[in-house]
């Protein structure tokens, strides 16, 4: 019978946990911003960066 045993040392485990947590947080903020855009609460592209020719 084949028995597979996995081992993750503390350094690799904490790195993996940080990568999973940051990926989950990034996904959450991305989805939240997209839903805000769909509901009309997000900033429009024209509102984010003022046009340099409009002030002349």
C-alpha positions in Angstrom: 0.0 0.0 0.0 1.4 3.4 -1.0 1.2 6.0 1.7 1.9 9.7 0.9 3.0 11.9 3.7 3.2 15.7 3.2 5.3 18.0 5.2 5.4 21.8 5.1 7.9 23.6 7.2 7.1 26.7 9.1 8.5 29.2 6.6 6.8 27.6 3.6 3.6 27.2 5.5 3.4 30.8 6.6 4.3 31.9 3.0 1.5 29.7 1.6 -1.0 31.0 4.2 -0.1 34.6 3.4 -0.5 34.0 -0.3 -3.9 32.4 0.2 -5.1 35.2 2.5 -3.9 38.0 0.2 -5.5 36.3 -2.8 -8.8 36.0 -0.9 -8.6 39.7 0.2 -7.7 40.8 -3.3 -10.6 38.9 -4.8 -13.0 40.3 -2.2 -12.0 43.9 -3.0 -12.1 43.3 -6.8 -15.6 41.9 -6.6 -16.8 44.6 -4.3 -15.6 47.3 -6.6 -17.2 45.6 -9.6 -20.5 45.3 -7.8 -20.2 49.0 -6.8 -19.7 49.9 -10.5 -22.8 47.9 -11.5 -24.9 49.6 -8.8 -23.7 53.0 -9.9 -21.7 53.8 -6.7 -18.2 53.6 -8.1 -16.3 56.5 -9.6 -16.6 56.8 -13.4 -13.4 56.9 -15.5 -13.9 60.6 -16.3 -14.2 61.4 -12.5 -11.0 59.6 -11.5 -8.5 61.7 -13.5 -9.3 65.3 -14.3 -8.8 66.3 -17.9 -5.8 68.6 -18.4 -7.4 70.4 -21.4 -10.6 71.3 -19.5 -8.9 73.9 -17.3 -7.6 76.0 -20.2 
